[in-house]
Amino acid sequence: MPRRRTSLKSNRVNKRKHDRNLKVKSRLKKAIKKLQELIAKKDAESKTFIYKVFSQLDKAAKKKIIHPATANRRKSRLMLKLRKSA
């Protein structure tokens, strides 16, 4: 256990950030899975839903939850899947 006040505070802050990051990541994973299911079904809704997923990826990259290059790579691959299914 840390003894100094600053260490205790940094632990609290780190836990808050960790919880927030996990929430954002899990929401993002669920959205990506839903999009992949829509693409597999060749649903017309996938063309509008993909932009919501893109928005979530960009926000996660902006908050440094995922690396910006990872976000761009995922967006590129999702768009390729969408184009192939059409």
Secondary structure, DSSP 8 states (H G I E B T S, - for coil): ---SHHHHHHHHHHHHHHHHHHHHHHHHHHHHHHHHHHHHHT-TTHHHHHHHHHHHHHHHHHTTSS-HHHHHHHHHHHHHHHHHH-
